[in-house]
Amino acid sequence: MNQGERLVIVGCSGAGGPCAMLAKKLMPQVDVTVIRKEEFFIVR
């Protein structure tokens, strides 16, 4: 991915959390956003 690109991961209970951590480790220049379905909770 190019610098300045964003990666959005929907869901964190299955493979979403580890996927986000691995993506950030492999591509530190990419903004990783994780969206979780909880009533009052969005994590970035």
Backbone as CSV, one residue per row, in Angstrom:
resi,resn,N_x,N_y,N_z,CA_x,CA_y,CA_z,C_x,C_y,C_z
1,MET,0.842,-1.182,0.000,0.000,0.000,0.000,0.884,1.240,0.000
2,ASN,0.368,2.299,-0.538,1.123,3.538,-0.603,1.011,4.335,0.691
3,GLN,1.961,5.229,0.890,1.937,6.065,2.086,0.688,6.940,2.070
4,GLY,0.046,7.078,3.222,-1.162,7.885,3.322,-2.438,7.101,3.107
5,GLU,-2.337,5.827,2.780,-3.535,5.013,2.573,-4.068,4.529,3.918
6,ARG,-5.336,4.145,3.905,-5.994,3.698,5.129,-6.522,2.285,4.946
7,LEU,-6.479,1.533,6.026,-7.022,0.176,6.047,-8.089,0.132,7.132
8,VAL,-9.306,-0.249,6.775,-10.408,-0.336,7.731,-10.746,-1.799,7.934
9,ILE,-10.762,-2.214,9.199,-11.089,-3.594,9.542,-12.379,-3.566,10.345
10,VAL,-13.382,-4.298,9.875,-14.673,-4.348,10.551,-14.733,-5.634,11.360
11,GLY,-14.926,-5.483,12.657,-15.003,-6.630,13.549,-13.676,-6.887,14.230
12,CYS,-13.753,-7.327,15.474,-12.526,-7.524,16.233,-12.553,-8.824,17.041
13,SER,-13.680,-9.512,17.045,-13.787,-10.682,17.913,-13.121,-11.925,17.335
14,GLY,-13.110,-12.067,16.034,-12.497,-13.244,15.417,-11.065,-12.971,15.032
15,ALA,-10.845,-12.767,13.755,-9.492,-12.521,13.256,-9.200,-11.033,13.063
16,GLY,-10.171,-10.173,13.321,-9.993,-8.738,13.086,-8.902,-8.105,13.928
17,GLY,-8.866,-8.427,15.215,-7.851,-7.859,16.112,-6.440,-8.257,15.717
18,PRO,-6.156,-9.566,15.588,-4.826,-9.977,15.149,-4.476,-9.462,13.752
19,CYS,-5.466,-9.367,12.874,-5.233,-8.846,11.529,-4.796,-7.384,11.593
20,ALA,-5.437,-6.596,12.436,-5.074,-5.184,12.581,-3.660,-5.034,13.129
21,MET,-3.305,-5.849,14.117,-1.964,-5.764,14.704,-0.905,-6.184,13.690
22,LEU,-1.164,-7.226,12.936,-0.212,-7.692,11.930,-0.081,-6.684,10.787
23,ALA,-1.205,-6.106,10.379,-1.167,-5.109,9.305,-0.335,-3.907,9.714
24,LYS,-0.474,-3.454,10.960,0.292,-2.304,11.435,1.774,-2.656,11.547
25,LYS,2.068,-3.897,11.912,3.467,-4.321,12.014,4.116,-4.407,10.631
26,LEU,3.376,-4.942,9.651,3.927,-5.112,8.314,3.932,-3.816,7.500
27,MET,2.964,-2.936,7.779,2.837,-1.684,7.015,2.681,-0.510,7.976
28,PRO,3.741,-0.093,8.654,3.614,0.970,9.666,3.182,2.314,9.093
29,GLN,3.328,2.525,7.799,2.955,3.808,7.205,1.455,3.910,6.935
30,VAL,0.712,2.814,7.053,-0.714,2.786,6.749,-1.518,3.031,8.028
31,ASP,-2.557,3.873,7.921,-3.463,4.095,9.048,-4.428,2.922,9.140
32,VAL,-4.449,2.259,10.287,-5.326,1.109,10.495,-6.457,1.533,11.432
33,THR,-7.696,1.346,10.982,-8.868,1.666,11.798,-9.655,0.387,12.030
34,VAL,-10.004,0.126,13.291,-10.796,-1.052,13.644,-12.176,-0.577,14.087
35,ILE,-13.211,-1.118,13.480,-14.584,-0.776,13.851,-15.197,-1.989,14.530
36,ARG,-15.627,-1.777,15.774,-16.247,-2.859,16.542,-17.712,-2.531,16.766
37,LYS,-18.545,-3.541,16.773,-19.978,-3.327,16.992,-20.271,-3.428,18.490
38,GLU,-20.265,-2.276,19.123,-20.686,-2.158,20.505,-21.483,-0.882,20.610
39,GLU,-22.318,-0.791,21.591,-23.266,0.306,21.667,-22.612,1.685,21.662
40,PHE,-21.599,1.888,22.471,-20.962,3.202,22.563,-19.464,3.109,22.396
41,PHE,-18.977,2.276,21.484,-17.553,2.001,21.469,-17.040,1.876,20.037
42,ILE,-16.213,2.822,19.603,-15.514,2.701,18.328,-14.046,2.943,18.631
43,VAL,-13.171,2.031,18.203,-11.747,2.100,18.509,-10.992,2.498,17.254
44,ARG,-9.976,3.301,17.467,-9.109,3.620,16.336,-7.681,3.424,16.742
